[in-house]
Amino acid sequence: NAGVTQTPKFQVLKTGQSMTLQCAQDMNHEYMSWYRQDPGMGLRLIHYSVGAGITDQGEVPNGYNVSRSTTEDFPLRLLSAAPSQTSVYFCASSRGTADQPQHFGDGTRLSIL
Amino acid sequence: DAKTTQPPSMDCAEGRAANLPCNHSTISGNEYVYWYRQIHSQGPQYIIHGLKNNETNEMASLIITEDRKSSTLILPHATLRDTAVYYCIVRGSGAGSYQLTFGKGTKLSVIP
């Protein structure tokens, strides 16, 4: 049982490049989300999805796009990378009720030069 | 969701119980108390959660006061591998409750 899988684990980009961070879960969870964590800080929500075809913005959505075409996958796209997007990105998934815990992936460490 | 207050850091001797407090004085009746931890820069790891009653699982125990305004996470026999940042999070059950609001947590250092 793989849980939540994020790829790649590390990535270095140049300013202005685009890329997609992948997130997949094999637990048939309705809810998926993306967080970013900057040094010394807690996680902040970027975007989330409550099911296939449904997405919404979190606390810090600017510069990021998401889509949810399947239950399993929830990719995060950086349209034009900026140094301020240097961070560690975590994907999480859970069943769709508040009494079900969210499970996190191991993260993608992204550096924008 | 209600805000939580945690001490920034705590030490615990290896083999002893680690008691991590959390204040959530504005919690409402349908909000859950969740605990996660983060070891180094790994993904947050779910520990335990509760609504009103005390809870216990293979990792820890969660004690929630009767008025629900505070809680304590107990690691019964702390090991060096329990050194991590521990986050107490209050999560509602209504629309928009999916978000977990992470504060700065408590950095627990388990000392040999």
Interface residues (C-beta under 8 A of the other chain):
Chain A: V4 Y31 S33 Y35 Q37 G40 M41 G42 L43 R44 L45 Y48 V50 G58 E59 V88 F90 A92 S94 G96 T97 A98 D99 P101 Q102 H103 F104 G105 D106 G107 R109
Chain B: N30 Y32 Y34 S41 Q42 G43 P44 Q45 Y46 H49 L51 Y87 R91 G92 S93 S97 Y98 Q99 L100 T101 F102 G103 K104 G105
